[in-house]
Amino acid sequence: MAKASTKRRNRVSTFFKVMLPGFFNELALPPKFTRNLKGKAYTMATIRDPLGRIWNVEIGGRGETLYFGGEGWMNFVKSLDIGLGFFLLFIHKGKSNFHVKVFDLTACEKEYADEEWYGS
């Protein structure tokens, strides 16, 4: 019989954030997650949205807290029509790459039509 591994997985690869006041300008990353990035000199992150578009956002820090921010973050929020109270699920894909799922105030994943991206 194979012995079950007792090693715990210490790397946090998924986290969620509820969009609270101030999220439009910057979004604080959870401290437990940012331990994964300690010692890394990332200044930019890429976020893949539900339609596969890539957004380059700044990673900044104050004290022990890291943030998504800058013009790229604000464009991401505006383009995806993310509102107060929305719930975003971030999946860390390695280095500074993330995929995101967006849940709106219905508590369901927000649906995006391809036409929204092409101005139709």
Secondary structure, 3 states (H helix, E strand, C coil): CCCCCCCCCCCCCEEEEECCCCCCCEEECCHHHHHHHCCCCCCEEEEECCCCCEEEEEEEEECCEEEEEHHHHHHHHHHCCCCCCCEEEEEEEECCEEEEEEECCCCCECCCCHHHHHCC
